[in-house]
Amino acid sequence: METRTTPNVPVDTAPSSGLQTALAWLYVGVPLLWGVSQTFIKALALFN
């Protein structure tokens, strides 16, 4: 039977810290929430 390996995965990578993960989510989440809120506000104007 053939053993499968995952190619191109570095062995010496350290897991990210909780702070890095939180900052990454904020980097993506804040503009996303702003865009969704602006879309909601503008959609409400259509129904007035």
PDB file of N, CA, C, O and CB in Angstrom:
ATOM      1  N   MET A   1       0.840  -1.180   0.000  1.00  0.00           N
ATOM      2  CA  MET A   1       0.000   0.000   0.000  1.00  0.00           C
ATOM      3  C   MET A   1       0.884   1.242   0.000  1.00  0.00           C
ATOM      4  O   MET A   1       1.957   1.250   0.603  1.00  0.00           O
ATOM      5  CB  MET A   1      -0.955  -0.001   1.216  1.00  0.00           C
ATOM      6  N   GLU A   2       0.434   2.271  -0.669  1.00  0.00           N
ATOM      7  CA  GLU A   2       1.204   3.509  -0.815  1.00  0.00           C
ATOM      8  C   GLU A   2       0.937   4.457   0.350  1.00  0.00           C
ATOM      9  O   GLU A   2      -0.211   4.655   0.747  1.00  0.00           O
ATOM     10  CB  GLU A   2       0.865   4.198  -2.145  1.00  0.00           C
ATOM     11  N   THR A   3       2.006   5.043   0.895  1.00  0.00           N
ATOM     12  CA  THR A   3       1.869   6.034   1.956  1.00  0.00           C
ATOM     13  C   THR A   3       1.740   7.409   1.325  1.00  0.00           C
ATOM     14  O   THR A   3       2.561   7.799   0.494  1.00  0.00           O
ATOM     15  CB  THR A   3       3.076   5.983   2.936  1.00  0.00           C
ATOM     16  N   ARG A   4       0.714   8.140   1.719  1.00  0.00           N
ATOM     17  CA  ARG A   4       0.494   9.483   1.164  1.00  0.00           C
ATOM     18  C   ARG A   4       1.091  10.536   2.094  1.00  0.00           C
ATOM     19  O   ARG A   4       0.952  10.459   3.314  1.00  0.00           O
ATOM     20  CB  ARG A   4      -1.022   9.751   0.948  1.00  0.00           C
ATOM     21  N   THR A   5       1.746  11.502   1.504  1.00  0.00           N
ATOM     22  CA  THR A   5       2.306  12.615   2.263  1.00  0.00           C
ATOM     23  C   THR A   5       1.751  13.911   1.706  1.00  0.00           C
ATOM     24  O   THR A   5       1.337  13.975   0.548  1.00  0.00           O
ATOM     25  CB  THR A   5       3.858  12.610   2.212  1.00  0.00           C
ATOM     26  N   THR A   6       1.744  14.924   2.522  1.00  0.00           N
ATOM     27  CA  THR A   6       1.280  16.246   2.091  1.00  0.00           C
ATOM     28  C   THR A   6       2.480  17.011   1.548  1.00  0.00           C
ATOM     29  O   THR A   6       3.422  17.274   2.295  1.00  0.00           O
ATOM     30  CB  THR A   6       0.595  17.032   3.271  1.00  0.00           C
ATOM     31  N   PRO A   7       2.472  17.372   0.280  1.00  0.00           N
ATOM     32  CA  PRO A   7       3.622  18.074  -0.293  1.00  0.00           C
ATOM     33  C   PRO A   7       3.649  19.552   0.117  1.00  0.00           C
ATOM     34  O   PRO A   7       2.614  20.151   0.410  1.00  0.00           O
ATOM     35  CB  PRO A   7       3.600  17.958  -1.819  1.00  0.00           C
ATOM     36  N   ASN A   8       4.825  20.106   0.130  1.00  0.00           N
ATOM     37  CA  ASN A   8       5.057  21.538   0.332  1.00  0.00           C
ATOM     38  C   ASN A   8       4.574  22.058   1.684  1.00  0.00           C
ATOM     39  O   ASN A   8       4.210  23.229   1.792  1.00  0.00           O
ATOM     40  CB  ASN A   8       4.385  22.310  -0.757  1.00  0.00           C
ATOM     41  N   VAL A   9       4.562  21.225   2.702  1.00  0.00           N
ATOM     42  CA  VAL A   9       4.205  21.681   4.039  1.00  0.00           C
ATOM     43  C   VAL A   9       5.484  21.762   4.845  1.00  0.00           C
ATOM     44  O   VAL A   9       6.107  20.739   5.127  1.00  0.00           O
ATOM     45  CB  VAL A   9       3.160  20.733   4.718  1.00  0.00           C
ATOM     46  N   PRO A  10       5.887  22.986   5.226  1.00  0.00           N
ATOM     47  CA  PRO A  10       7.115  23.115   6.004  1.00  0.00           C
ATOM     48  C   PRO A  10       6.959  22.458   7.372  1.00  0.00           C
ATOM     49  O   PRO A  10       5.911  22.560   8.011  1.00  0.00           O
ATOM     50  CB  PRO A  10       7.497  24.592   6.163  1.00  0.00           C
ATOM     51  N   VAL A  11       8.000  21.797   7.800  1.00  0.00           N
ATOM     52  CA  VAL A  11       7.958  21.067   9.061  1.00  0.00           C
ATOM     53  C   VAL A  11       8.217  21.989  10.237  1.00  0.00           C
ATOM     54  O   VAL A  11       7.719  21.733  11.334  1.00  0.00           O
ATOM     55  CB  VAL A  11       8.972  19.935   9.054  1.00  0.00           C
ATOM     56  N   ASP A  12       8.980  23.052  10.042  1.00  0.00           N
ATOM     57  CA  ASP A  12       9.418  23.887  11.153  1.00  0.00           C
ATOM     58  C   ASP A  12       8.523  25.099  11.412  1.00  0.00           C
ATOM     59  O   ASP A  12       8.966  26.045  12.064  1.00  0.00           O
ATOM     60  CB  ASP A  12      10.809  24.350  10.899  1.00  0.00           C
ATOM     61  N   THR A  13       7.284  25.103  10.927  1.00  0.00           N
ATOM     62  CA  THR A  13       6.409  26.245  11.179  1.00  0.00           C
ATOM     63  C   THR A  13       5.806  26.131  12.565  1.00  0.00           C
ATOM     64  O   THR A  13       5.350  25.063  12.974  1.00  0.00           O
ATOM     65  CB  THR A  13       5.300  26.337  10.113  1.00  0.00           C
ATOM     66  N   ALA A  14       5.807  27.244  13.283  1.00  0.00           N
ATOM     67  CA  ALA A  14       5.224  27.274  14.619  1.00  0.00           C
ATOM     68  C   ALA A  14       3.751  27.665  14.506  1.00  0.00           C
ATOM     69  O   ALA A  14       3.383  28.426  13.612  1.00  0.00           O
ATOM     70  CB  ALA A  14       5.996  28.265  15.544  1.00  0.00           C
ATOM     71  N   PRO A  15       2.925  27.165  15.383  1.00  0.00           N
ATOM     72  CA  PRO A  15       1.519  27.574  15.352  1.00  0.00           C
ATOM     73  C   PRO A  15       1.389  29.049  15.718  1.00  0.00           C
ATOM     74  O   PRO A  15       2.190  29.589  16.481  1.00  0.00           O
ATOM     75  CB  PRO A  15       0.676  26.707  16.314  1.00  0.00           C
ATOM     76  N   SER A  16       0.364  29.689  15.157  1.00  0.00           N
ATOM     77  CA  SER A  16       0.179  31.113  15.430  1.00  0.00           C
ATOM     78  C   SER A  16      -0.342  31.303  16.848  1.00  0.00           C
ATOM     79  O   SER A  16      -1.009  30.432  17.405  1.00  0.00           O
ATOM     80  CB  SER A  16      -0.790  31.749  14.407  1.00  0.00           C
ATOM     81  N   SER A  17      -0.028  32.444  17.410  1.00  0.00           N
ATOM     82  CA  SER A  17      -0.481  32.738  18.762  1.00  0.00           C
ATOM     83  C   SER A  17      -1.935  33.219  18.719  1.00  0.00           C
ATOM     84  O   SER A  17      -2.459  33.556  17.657  1.00  0.00           O
ATOM     85  CB  SER A  17       0.435  33.801  19.432  1.00  0.00           C
ATOM     86  N   GLY A  18      -2.557  33.244  19.860  1.00  0.00           N
ATOM     87  CA  GLY A  18      -3.931  33.731  19.955  1.00  0.00           C
ATOM     88  C   GLY A  18      -4.036  35.190  19.563  1.00  0.00           C
ATOM     89  O   GLY A  18      -5.028  35.607  18.966  1.00  0.00           O
ATOM     90  N   LEU A  19      -3.010  35.974  19.897  1.00  0.00           N
ATOM     91  CA  LEU A  19      -3.017  37.390  19.549  1.00  0.00           C
ATOM     92  C   LEU A  19      -2.966  37.578  18.035  1.00  0.00           C
ATOM     93  O   LEU A  19      -3.680  38.420  17.490  1.00  0.00           O
ATOM     94  CB  LEU A  19      -1.838  38.109  20.214  1.00  0.00           C
ATOM     95  N   GLN A  20      -2.133  36.805  17.361  1.00  0.00           N
ATOM     96  CA  GLN A  20      -2.059  36.900  15.903  1.00  0.00           C
ATOM     97  C   GLN A  20      -3.388  36.524  15.262  1.00  0.00           C
ATOM     98  O   GLN A  20      -3.823  37.154  14.298  1.00  0.00           O
ATOM     99  CB  GLN A  20      -0.944  35.999  15.365  1.00  0.00           C
ATOM    100  N   THR A  21      -4.019  35.509  15.797  1.00  0.00           N
ATOM    101  CA  THR A  21      -5.308  35.078  15.264  1.00  0.00           C
ATOM    102  C   THR A  21      -6.363  36.150  15.478  1.00  0.00           C
ATOM    103  O   THR A  21      -7.149  36.429  14.573  1.00  0.00           O
ATOM    104  CB  THR A  21      -5.749  33.766  15.915  1.00  0.00           C
ATOM    105  N   ALA A  22      -6.393  36.756  16.660  1.00  0.00           N
ATOM    106  CA  ALA A  22      -7.361  37.812  16.952  1.00  0.00           C
ATOM    107  C   ALA A  22      -7.132  39.024  16.051  1.00  0.00           C
ATOM    108  O   ALA A  22      -8.089  39.614  15.551  1.00  0.00           O
ATOM    109  CB  ALA A  22      -7.274  38.226  18.430  1.00  0.00           C
ATOM    110  N   LEU A  23      -5.870  39.398  15.843  1.00  0.00           N
ATOM    111  CA  LEU A  23      -5.578  40.540  14.982  1.00  0.00           C
ATOM    112  C   LEU A  23      -5.968  40.256  13.531  1.00  0.00           C
ATOM    113  O   LEU A  23      -6.448  41.148  12.832  1.00  0.00           O
ATOM    114  CB  LEU A  23      -4.092  40.900  15.066  1.00  0.00           C
ATOM    115  N   ALA A  24      -5.767  39.035  13.083  1.00  0.00           N
ATOM    116  CA  ALA A  24      -6.159  38.668  11.724  1.00  0.00           C
ATOM    117  C   ALA A  24      -7.669  38.744  11.566  1.00  0.00           C
ATOM    118  O   ALA A  24      -8.158  39.240  10.551  1.00  0.00           O
ATOM    119  CB  ALA A  24      -5.660  37.259  11.379  1.00  0.00           C
ATOM    120  N   TRP A  25      -8.423  38.254  12.564  1.00  0.00           N
ATOM    121  CA  TRP A  25      -9.881  38.334  12.501  1.00  0.00           C
ATOM    122  C   TRP A  25     -10.352  39.783  12.523  1.00  0.00           C
ATOM    123  O   TRP A  25     -11.299  40.133  11.819  1.00  0.00           O
ATOM    124  CB  TRP A  25     -10.509  37.560  13.663  1.00  0.00           C
ATOM    125  N   LEU A  26      -9.705  40.627  13.318  1.00  0.00           N
ATOM    126  CA  LEU A  26     -10.076  42.043  13.347  1.00  0.00           C
ATOM    127  C   LEU A  26      -9.784  42.719  12.009  1.00  0.00           C
ATOM    128  O   LEU A  26     -10.567  43.540  11.532  1.00  0.00           O
ATOM    129  CB  LEU A  26      -9.330  42.766  14.474  1.00  0.00           C
ATOM    130  N   TYR A  27      -8.654  42.364  11.415  1.00  0.00           N
ATOM    131  CA  TYR A  27      -8.253  42.938  10.132  1.00  0.00           C
ATOM    132  C   TYR A  27      -9.293  42.642   9.051  1.00  0.00           C
ATOM    133  O   TYR A  27      -9.533  43.469   8.172  1.00  0.00           O
ATOM    134  CB  TYR A  27      -6.881  42.394   9.708  1.00  0.00           C
ATOM    135  N   VAL A  28      -9.897  41.480   9.119  1.00  0.00           N
ATOM    136  CA  VAL A  28     -10.908  41.087   8.143  1.00  0.00           C
ATOM    137  C   VAL A  28     -12.302  41.483   8.614  1.00  0.00           C
ATOM    138  O   VAL A  28     -13.126  41.936   7.820  1.00  0.00           O
ATOM    139  CB  VAL A  28     -10.846  39.580   7.886  1.00  0.00           C
ATOM    140  N   GLY A  29     -12.563  41.312   9.901  1.00  0.00           N
ATOM    141  CA  GLY A  29     -13.914  41.481  10.423  1.00  0.00           C
ATOM    142  C   GLY A  29     -14.412  42.902  10.484  1.00  0.00           C
ATOM    143  O   GLY A  29     -15.585  43.151  10.208  1.00  0.00           O
ATOM    144  N   VAL A  30     -13.554  43.848  10.838  1.00  0.00           N
ATOM    145  CA  VAL A  30     -13.995  45.240  10.966  1.00  0.00           C
ATOM    146  C   VAL A  30     -14.470  45.804   9.625  1.00  0.00           C
ATOM    147  O   VAL A  30     -15.575  46.345   9.571  1.00  0.00           O
ATOM    148  CB  VAL A  30     -12.860  46.107  11.523  1.00  0.00           C
ATOM    149  N   PRO A  31     -13.696  45.705   8.540  1.00  0.00           N
ATOM    150  CA  PRO A  31     -14.215  46.191   7.257  1.00  0.00           C
ATOM    151  C   PRO A  31     -15.450  45.418   6.783  1.00  0.00           C
ATOM    152  O   PRO A  31     -16.337  45.988   6.148  1.00  0.00           O
ATOM    153  CB  PRO A  31     -13.129  46.105   6.203  1.00  0.00           C
ATOM    154  N   LEU A  32     -15.501  44.126   7.092  1.00  0.00           N
ATOM    155  CA  LEU A  32     -16.658  43.329   6.709  1.00  0.00           C
ATOM    156  C   LEU A  32     -17.908  43.819   7.427  1.00  0.00           C
ATOM    157  O   LEU A  32     -18.949  44.002   6.795  1.00  0.00           O
ATOM    158  CB  LEU A  32     -16.416  41.848   7.015  1.00  0.00           C
ATOM    159  N   LEU A  33     -17.824  44.033   8.731  1.00  0.00           N
ATOM    160  CA  LEU A  33     -18.974  44.538   9.479  1.00  0.00           C
ATOM    161  C   LEU A  33     -19.381  45.923   9.025  1.00  0.00           C
ATOM    162  O   LEU A  33     -20.572  46.226   8.957  1.00  0.00           O
ATOM    163  CB  LEU A  33     -18.669  44.560  10.958  1.00  0.00           C
ATOM    164  N   TRP A  34     -18.413  46.768   8.711  1.00  0.00           N
ATOM    165  CA  TRP A  34     -18.731  48.111   8.216  1.00  0.00           C
ATOM    166  C   TRP A  34     -19.488  48.010   6.891  1.00  0.00           C
ATOM    167  O   TRP A  34     -20.489  48.701   6.700  1.00  0.00           O
ATOM    168  CB  TRP A  34     -17.436  48.955   8.040  1.00  0.00           C
ATOM    169  N   GLY A  35     -19.033  47.173   5.994  1.00  0.00           N
ATOM    170  CA  GLY A  35     -19.685  47.017   4.704  1.00  0.00           C
ATOM    171  C   GLY A  35     -21.089  46.458   4.827  1.00  0.00           C
ATOM    172  O   GLY A  35     -22.001  46.909   4.135  1.00  0.00           O
ATOM    173  N   VAL A  36     -21.270  45.483   5.699  1.00  0.00           N
ATOM    174  CA  VAL A  36     -22.603  44.910   5.904  1.00  0.00           C
ATOM    175  C   VAL A  36     -23.537  45.946   6.511  1.00  0.00           C
ATOM    176  O   VAL A  36     -24.698  46.036   6.113  1.00  0.00           O
ATOM    177  CB  VAL A  36     -22.529  43.664   6.809  1.00  0.00           C
ATOM    178  N   SER A  37     -23.050  46.728   7.467  1.00  0.00           N
ATOM    179  CA  SER A  37     -23.906  47.747   8.083  1.00  0.00           C
ATOM    180  C   SER A  37     -24.291  48.831   7.074  1.00  0.00           C
ATOM    181  O   SER A  37     -25.433  49.290   7.071  1.00  0.00           O
ATOM    182  CB  SER A  37     -23.198  48.380   9.290  1.00  0.00           C
ATOM    183  N   GLN A  38     -23.363  49.238   6.232  1.00  0.00           N
ATOM    184  CA  GLN A  38     -23.676  50.245   5.218  1.00  0.00           C
ATOM    185  C   GLN A  38     -24.690  49.707   4.204  1.00  0.00           C
ATOM    186  O   GLN A  38     -25.586  50.434   3.774  1.00  0.00           O
ATOM    187  CB  GLN A  38     -22.392  50.692   4.496  1.00  0.00           C
ATOM    188  N   THR A  39     -24.549  48.466   3.835  1.00  0.00           N
ATOM    189  CA  THR A  39     -25.504  47.840   2.920  1.00  0.00           C
ATOM    190  C   THR A  39     -26.886  47.793   3.547  1.00  0.00           C
ATOM    191  O   THR A  39     -27.880  48.080   2.880  1.00  0.00           O
ATOM    192  CB  THR A  39     -25.045  46.425   2.538  1.00  0.00           C
ATOM    193  N   PHE A  40     -26.959  47.436   4.819  1.00  0.00           N
ATOM    194  CA  PHE A  40     -28.238  47.378   5.530  1.00  0.00           C
ATOM    195  C   PHE A  40     -28.882  48.754   5.609  1.00  0.00           C
ATOM    196  O   PHE A  40     -30.086  48.883   5.385  1.00  0.00           O
ATOM    197  CB  PHE A  40     -28.043  46.808   6.939  1.00  0.00           C
ATOM    198  N   ILE A  41     -28.103  49.784   5.923  1.00  0.00           N
ATOM    199  CA  ILE A  41     -28.620  51.143   6.024  1.00  0.00           C
ATOM    200  C   ILE A  41     -29.170  51.608   4.676  1.00  0.00           C
ATOM    201  O   ILE A  41     -30.249  52.197   4.615  1.00  0.00           O
ATOM    202  CB  ILE A  41     -27.522  52.103   6.515  1.00  0.00           C
ATOM    203  N   LYS A  42     -28.440  51.349   3.608  1.00  0.00           N
ATOM    204  CA  LYS A  42     -28.882  51.767   2.280  1.00  0.00           C
ATOM    205  C   LYS A  42     -30.083  50.952   1.808  1.00  0.00           C
ATOM    206  O   LYS A  42     -30.920  51.466   1.066  1.00  0.00           O
ATOM    207  CB  LYS A  42     -27.737  51.636   1.279  1.00  0.00           C
ATOM    208  N   ALA A  43     -30.179  49.699   2.223  1.00  0.00           N
ATOM    209  CA  ALA A  43     -31.333  48.885   1.863  1.00  0.00           C
ATOM    210  C   ALA A  43     -32.575  49.381   2.587  1.00  0.00           C
ATOM    211  O   ALA A  43     -33.669  49.354   2.022  1.00  0.00           O
ATOM    212  CB  ALA A  43     -31.077  47.407   2.192  1.00  0.00           C
ATOM    213  N   LEU A  44     -32.427  49.831   3.816  1.00  0.00           N
ATOM    214  CA  LEU A  44     -33.564  50.385   4.550  1.00  0.00           C
ATOM    215  C   LEU A  44     -34.137  51.609   3.857  1.00  0.00           C
ATOM    216  O   LEU A  44     -35.347  51.830   3.882  1.00  0.00           O
ATOM    217  CB  LEU A  44     -33.152  50.742   5.969  1.00  0.00           C
ATOM    218  N   ALA A  45     -33.274  52.405   3.241  1.00  0.00           N
ATOM    219  CA  ALA A  45     -33.731  53.592   2.535  1.00  0.00           C
ATOM    220  C   ALA A  45     -34.631  53.240   1.354  1.00  0.00           C
ATOM    221  O   ALA A  45     -35.490  54.036   0.974  1.00  0.00           O
ATOM    222  CB  ALA A  45     -32.542  54.400   2.057  1.00  0.00           C
ATOM    223  N   LEU A  46     -34.446  52.072   0.778  1.00  0.00           N
ATOM    224  CA  LEU A  46     -35.283  51.650  -0.337  1.00  0.00           C
ATOM    225  C   LEU A  46     -36.716  51.360   0.087  1.00  0.00           C
ATOM    226  O   LEU A  46     -37.634  51.469  -0.726  1.00  0.00           O
ATOM    227  CB  LEU A  46     -34.691  50.429  -0.988  1.00  0.00           C
ATOM    228  N   PHE A  47     -36.919  50.996   1.338  1.00  0.00           N
ATOM    229  CA  PHE A  47     -38.239  50.606   1.814  1.00  0.00           C
ATOM    230  C   PHE A  47     -38.969  51.736   2.531  1.00  0.00           C
ATOM    231  O   PHE A  47     -40.064  51.517   3.050  1.00  0.00           O
ATOM    232  CB  PHE A  47     -38.117  49.424   2.733  1.00  0.00           C
ATOM    233  N   ASN A  48     -38.399  52.927   2.575  1.00  0.00           N
ATOM    234  CA  ASN A  48     -39.073  54.073   3.201  1.00  0.00           C
ATOM    235  C   ASN A  48     -39.893  54.848   2.205  1.00  0.00           C
ATOM    236  O   ASN A  48     -40.525  55.841   2.564  1.00  0.00           O
ATOM    237  CB  ASN A  48     -38.065  54.995   3.852  1.00  0.00           C
TER     238      ASN A  48
END
